[in-house]
Amino acid sequence: MAEGETTVFGAVGKQVILPCIDKTQSDGVIWKYNDQVVIQHLMRLLRGPKFKDRSELNKQEMSKGNFSLILSRLEHADAGKYVCAVGSRTFKVQLQVFEVTGSPSGYLLKGENLTLSIQGPSSASVTWFNNHKVKVTAIQSRELKNGGRTLQIHNLQVEDSGTWTCHITYLSAQLDIPSKVLVIGFHNLNVETLYKAVNSTVSISYSLSTHLLQIRELEYVRVGLEWKPEMGSKYQEKFNFSVTSKELLLPKQMANMQVTWKPSHTLEVKLAKVQFKDAGWYQCQLTVNRGRVEKAIHLVVMTVSADPVGPLSKWANVTLLCKLSAPIPPNAQLCWEHVNGTEKKLNMSGHNEVTVKTKTVGLWRCSLKVENNMITSIDYTVVKVAEWNIYDLIWIVVGLGASIVLLLLASLFIFIYTARLRRRRRAEKMAQARRDLIERRICQCQRQLKNDYSDA
């Protein structure tokens, strides 16, 4: 007795179960495909040549009347009608095989286009869902063709990475085929702007959307950093290195730049004591076999100066200049203000500098604010030349006079002491000379007396 026909969906490369249930039987089943035996169990298990290593029956379930056929590693050629014979009953199963293909295949680069297509019987209804499980509709960056059987994703972003799903339905049969989409690119691809004060430490970070070493197809990966001072100028290479060899080629002139490559996904560049000349665009490039992706970060540096420089003389003014390396952004304020004071000077015209002329001493602060949020600032202290009053002058004069008197007295004492010392030494020398003269005379007399005795 023939039973009704059941439709089952399967995906290429996956496993599918073709149902065949007869609770009145506990053994004995033959599965056929185009009149050829797929598998049979009559006392012992036999398999046909076409599905020899891809067909299976659950022996434990057969004792319960479940003779369903398990097919593995499905192929398009497996589609067709299958017949299950159990006792006097036959069950027919129509297997439809589908496959979702992507072009290009493998990993993708930010900005590329991807086409997902479903291959299989055209009678089924197809619905696509994005990586957030939201139904895809035809919008500017999403295009449905061939009655919805083809999905084109334009200008891929890193946020598009994930699992996209093709949902297929026909009568009571349905199937979900997932497609993994992997987009290589940098997070936050809009041009970022960093505002830093001169002599501060700047950390520029470039974060990739995925770990590169997890992508087997990547055979060549190189990371580099370029810099240009102005928008219209050409980029100059700062350094480049290979991810696979971990080789880092850092020019000697970039000694103030510290580079850190966090395993396979983040490049961090640190500038110590950044200077005004370091401002500009820093672009990181990731080059792989099939192309490259890049991201630029704009570094804006703030500096201050004073004219004249140094302590301020009485009644004089000083001009304080605060300057950015680029025009201030919209809705921003560049201003000078006297800390703990009332003086303030604003610049909201879009220019890159603000000046204030003042004679007020103390701490001045130049700050860049966007909607009252402090972005960066620099402090400058205005000091005046020291002023002396009459009492200070009197004490200085008295002090100088006393010092001079003490110096003269010390000099007189030294002179008198030295003179007396010289006289004493002279007297000692004269006394010594008289003693020597007396001794010589005594010796001569003794010698003469001895001679007289000898003559006698």
C-alpha positions in Angstrom: 0.0 0.0 0.0 1.5 3.3 -1.1 1.5 6.3 1.3 1.5 10.0 0.4 4.7 11.7 -0.8 6.7 13.9 1.5 9.0 16.7 0.4 12.3 17.2 2.3 14.8 20.0 1.8 18.6 19.4 2.2 21.7 21.5 1.9 24.8 20.6 -0.1 27.5 19.2 2.2 25.1 18.7 5.1 23.1 15.8 6.5 19.5 15.1 5.9 16.9 12.7 7.3 14.3 11.1 5.0 11.3 10.0 7.1 9.9 6.5 7.1 7.9 5.4 10.1 5.7 2.3 10.6 5.0 1.5 14.2 3.6 -2.0 13.2 7.0 -3.1 12.1 10.3 -3.6 14.0 12.6 -4.9 11.3 13.0 -5.2 7.5 13.3 -2.1 5.3 14.5 -1.3 1.8 15.4 2.2 0.6 15.6 2.8 -3.1 16.6 5.7 -5.3 15.7 5.5 -9.0 15.0 1.8 -8.5 18.5 1.3 -7.2 19.0 0.0 -3.6 20.4 2.7 -1.3 20.3 0.6 1.9 18.4 -2.3 3.2 18.1 -4.2 6.4 16.7 -7.7 6.1 18.4 -9.8 8.7 21.6 -7.9 7.9 22.6 -4.4 6.6 23.5 -3.9 3.0 24.3 -0.7 1.1 24.1 0.2 -2.6 27.2 1.5 -4.4 26.0 5.1 -4.9 25.5 5.8 -1.1 27.8 3.2 0.3 29.7 5.5 2.8 27.0 8.2 3.1 23.8 6.3 4.1 22.9 5.1 7.6 19.9 3.7 9.6 19.4 4.1 13.3 19.2 0.5 14.5 17.9 1.5 17.9 15.1 3.5 16.3 14.2 0.7 13.9 13.0 -1.4 16.9 10.5 1.4 17.5 9.3 1.4 14.0 11.5 4.3 12.8 13.2 3.4 9.5 14.2 6.9 8.5 17.2 7.2 6.1 20.2 9.3 7.1 22.2 10.8 4.2 25.4 12.6 4.8 27.5 15.0 2.7 24.7 15.8 0.3 25.3 16.5 -3.3 23.1 18.1 -6.0 22.9 14.7 -7.7 21.2 13.3 -4.6 18.0 15.2 -5.4 15.1 13.1 -6.5 12.5 10.5 -5.4 13.3 8.0 -2.6 11.1 5.0 -1.8 11.0 3.3 1.6 9.5 -0.2 1.6 8.5 -1.6 5.1 6.5 -4.8 5.0 3.5 -4.2 2.7 3.7 -0.4 2.9 5.8 2.0 0.8 6.7 5.6 1.7 7.8 8.2 -0.9 10.1 11.1 -0.2 11.0 13.9 -2.6 14.4 15.3 -1.8 15.3 18.7 -3.0 18.9 19.9 -2.6 19.9 23.5 -2.3 23.2 25.4 -2.1 24.1 29.0 -1.3 27.2 30.3 -3.1 29.0 33.6 -2.5 31.0 35.6 -5.1 33.7 36.4 -4.3 34.2 33.5 -1.9 36.3 33.5 1.3 37.2 36.6 3.2 36.1 40.1 1.9 37.5 43.6 2.1 35.6 46.6 3.3 34.0 48.4 0.4 33.7 45.2 -1.8 30.4 43.9 -3.2 29.1 40.4 -2.3 26.6 38.3 -4.3 24.8 35.4 -2.5 22.8 33.1 -4.8 20.6 30.0 -4.0 20.9 27.0 -6.3 18.1 24.4 -6.4 14.5 23.9 -7.5 12.8 27.2 -8.5 9.4 26.2 -7.0 10.6 27.1 -3.4 10.1 30.5 -1.9 13.3 32.3 -0.7 13.7 34.9 2.0 17.1 36.4 3.2 18.0 37.5 6.7 21.0 39.6 7.6 23.6 38.9 10.3 21.2 40.5 12.8 18.4 38.1 11.9 16.4 40.9 10.2 14.6 40.3 6.9 16.5 41.8 4.0 14.5 44.2 1.8 15.6 46.0 -1.3 17.4 49.2 -0.2 20.3 51.2 -1.6 23.0 48.8 -0.4 20.9 45.6 -0.7 19.5 44.4 -4.1 17.3 41.4 -4.7 17.3 39.8 -8.1 15.9 36.7 -9.9 12.8 36.7 -7.8 14.7 37.0 -4.6 17.0 34.1 -5.3 20.0 36.4 -5.6 21.1 38.9 -3.0 23.6 41.6 -3.8 25.3 43.4 -0.9 27.0 46.6 -2.1 29.9 48.5 -0.3 30.4 46.0 2.5 31.2 47.3 6.0 32.8 45.6 8.9 29.4 45.6 10.6 28.2 43.2 7.9 30.4 40.4 9.2 28.5 37.5 10.6 26.1 34.8 9.5 23.5 35.6 6.8 20.7 33.1 6.3 18.7 31.9 3.3 15.3 30.7 4.4 13.6 28.3 1.9 10.0 27.1 2.1 7.7 25.0 0.0 4.4 23.7 1.4 5.3 22.1 4.7 9.1 21.8 3.9 11.5 24.5 5.0 15.3 24.9 5.3 17.7 27.5 6.7 21.1 27.7 5.0 23.6 29.9 6.8 26.4 31.8 5.0 29.3 33.2 6.9 30.4 36.6 5.8 33.8 37.8 6.9 34.7 41.5 6.1 38.3 42.7 6.9 38.5 46.4 7.7 39.0 48.9 10.4 36.3 49.8 13.0 34.9 53.4 13.0 35.9 54.0 9.4 34.7 57.7 9.5 37.7 60.0 9.7 38.5 60.5 13.4 40.0 63.7 14.8 42.2 63.8 17.9 42.8 67.1 19.6 45.9 67.3 21.8 48.0 70.0 23.5 51.6 70.4 22.6 54.1 68.4 24.7 51.3 65.9 25.6 51.3 62.2 24.8 49.2 61.0 21.9 47.9 57.5 21.4 46.5 56.6 18.0 44.8 53.3 17.7 43.7 51.3 14.7 41.4 48.3 15.4 40.7 45.6 12.8 37.4 43.8 12.6 38.9 40.4 12.9 42.0 38.4 14.0 44.1 38.1 10.9 45.8 34.8 11.9 42.4 33.1 12.1 41.9 33.5 8.3 43.7 30.6 6.6 43.5 32.1 3.1 45.7 35.0 4.1 49.2 34.3 2.8 50.5 37.9 2.6 49.7 40.5 5.3 51.5 43.8 5.7 50.7 46.8 7.9 52.0 50.3 7.3 51.6 53.8 8.6 51.7 57.0 6.4 51.6 60.7 7.4 50.8 64.0 5.6 50.7 67.4 7.1 47.9 68.8 5.0 44.8 67.5 3.2 46.1 68.2 -0.2 49.7 66.9 0.3 51.0 63.4 -0.4 51.4 60.7 2.2 54.9 59.9 3.5 55.6 56.4 4.8 56.6 56.2 8.4 57.0 52.4 8.8 55.7 49.1 7.6 56.1 45.5 8.8 54.9 41.9 8.0 52.3 40.4 10.3 53.5 36.9 9.7 57.1 37.5 10.4 56.5 40.1 13.2 59.2 42.1 11.5 59.1 45.8 12.4 61.0 48.4 10.3 61.0 51.7 12.2 63.1 54.5 10.7 65.6 56.2 13.0 64.1 59.6 12.6 60.9 58.2 14.3 62.6 57.7 17.7 59.7 59.6 19.4 57.2 57.1 18.0 56.4 53.9 20.0 54.6 51.2 18.0 52.7 48.3 19.5 51.0 45.5 17.4 48.5 43.7 19.6 48.2 40.1 18.2 46.7 40.3 14.7 44.1 43.0 15.2 45.1 46.3 16.7 47.9 48.8 15.9 48.7 51.4 18.5 51.0 54.3 17.8 52.1 56.5 20.7 53.8 59.9 20.3 55.6 61.3 23.3 55.7 65.1 23.7 53.9 65.8 20.5 54.9 69.0 18.7 53.0 71.4 16.5 54.8 70.0 13.5 53.5 66.5 14.2 50.0 67.5 13.3 48.4 66.0 10.3 46.7 62.9 8.9 48.0 59.5 10.1 46.8 56.7 7.8 47.1 53.0 8.6 47.1 50.6 5.6 46.5 46.8 5.7 47.6 45.1 2.6 46.6 41.4 1.8 46.6 39.2 -1.2 43.6 40.6 -2.9 43.8 44.3 -2.0 44.1 46.7 0.9 42.0 48.6 3.5 43.0 51.8 5.2 41.9 54.3 7.9 43.0 57.8 8.5 43.0 59.7 11.8 43.5 63.5 11.9 45.7 64.8 14.7 45.1 68.4 15.6 47.7 70.1 17.9 47.1 73.1 20.1 49.9 75.5 21.1 50.2 78.9 22.9 52.7 81.7 22.9 53.1 85.2 24.4 54.5 88.5 23.1 56.6 89.7 24.8 58.0 86.6 26.4 58.9 86.6 30.1 58.0 88.8 33.1 55.8 91.8 32.3 57.0 95.3 33.2 54.7 97.7 35.0 51.9 99.3 32.9 52.8 97.0 29.9 50.5 94.6 28.1 51.1 91.1 26.8 49.4 89.4 23.8 48.5 85.8 24.3 48.1 83.6 21.2 46.3 80.2 21.2 46.5 78.4 17.9 45.2 75.1 16.4 46.8 73.3 13.5 43.4 73.1 11.8 40.2 75.2 11.8 38.0 74.6 14.8 35.0 72.2 14.2 31.4 73.4 13.9 29.7 74.3 17.2 33.1 74.6 18.9 34.6 77.4 21.0 38.2 78.4 21.1 38.7 80.7 24.1 41.2 82.4 26.5 40.0 82.9 30.0 41.7 84.1 33.2 41.4 81.3 35.8 39.5 82.5 38.9 39.0 85.8 37.1 36.4 87.4 34.8 38.3 88.1 31.7 37.5 86.0 28.7 38.0 86.0 24.9 36.1 83.7 22.5 36.5 82.7 18.9 33.6 81.0 17.2 34.2 82.1 13.6 35.8 78.9 12.5 39.3 80.2 12.5 42.1 78.3 14.1 43.4 80.9 16.6 42.4 83.3 19.3 44.3 86.2 20.9 43.9 88.3 24.0 45.7 91.5 25.0 46.0 91.9 28.7 48.0 93.2 31.6 46.3 90.9 34.2 48.9 88.6 35.8 48.1 85.0 36.9 47.0 81.8 35.3 45.4 81.9 31.8 43.9 78.9 30.1 43.2 78.4 26.4 40.5 75.7 25.9 38.7 74.1 23.0 35.1 73.2 23.9 32.3 71.5 21.8 28.9 72.0 23.3 30.4 72.9 26.7 32.5 69.7 26.7 36.2 70.3 27.2 38.2 68.7 24.3 41.7 70.0 25.2 43.4 72.9 26.9 46.8 74.6 27.7 47.7 76.8 30.7 50.0 79.9 30.5 51.1 81.9 33.5 51.6 85.7 33.1 54.1 87.2 35.7 55.3 90.7 36.2 58.8 92.1 36.9 59.4 92.4 40.7 58.7 96.0 42.1 60.7 97.5 45.0 59.3 99.9 47.6 61.2 102.6 49.7 61.6 100.4 52.7 63.1 97.6 50.6 65.5 100.1 49.1 66.6 101.4 52.5 67.2 97.9 53.8 69.2 97.1 50.7 71.3 100.2 51.1 71.8 99.5 54.8 72.8 96.0 54.0 75.2 97.0 51.3 76.7 99.7 53.6 77.2 97.3 56.4 78.8 94.8 54.1 81.2 97.4 52.8 82.2 98.5 56.4 82.7 94.9 57.4 84.8 94.3 54.3 87.0 97.5 55.1 87.5 96.4 58.7 88.5 93.0 57.7 90.9 94.4 55.1 92.4 96.8 57.8 92.8 93.9 60.2 94.5 91.8 57.7 96.8 94.7 56.7 97.8 95.4 60.3 98.3 91.8 61.1 100.4 91.3 58.0 102.6 94.4 58.8 103.3 93.2 62.3 104.1 89.8 61.1 106.6 91.2 58.6 108.3 93.4 61.3 108.6 90.4 63.7 110.2 88.3 61.0 112.6 91.1 60.2 113.6 91.5 63.8 114.1 87.7 64.1 116.4 87.7 61.0 118.5 90.6 62.5 118.9 88.9 65.8 120.0 85.7 64.1 122.5 87.7 62.0 124.1 89.2 65.2 124.3 85.8 66.8 126.1 84.4 63.7 128.5 87.4 63.7 129.4 86.9 67.4 130.0 83.2 66.8 132.3 83.9 63.9 134.4 86.4 66.0 134.7 83.9 68.9 136.0 81.2 66.5 138.6 83.6 65.0 139.9 84.5 68.5 140.2 80.9 69.5 142.1 80.1 66.3 144.5 83.0 66.8 145.2 82.1 70.4 146.0 78.5 69.4 148.5 79.7 66.8 150.3 81.8 69.5 150.7 78.8 71.7 152.1 76.8 68.9 154.8 79.5 68.1 155.9 79.6 71.7 
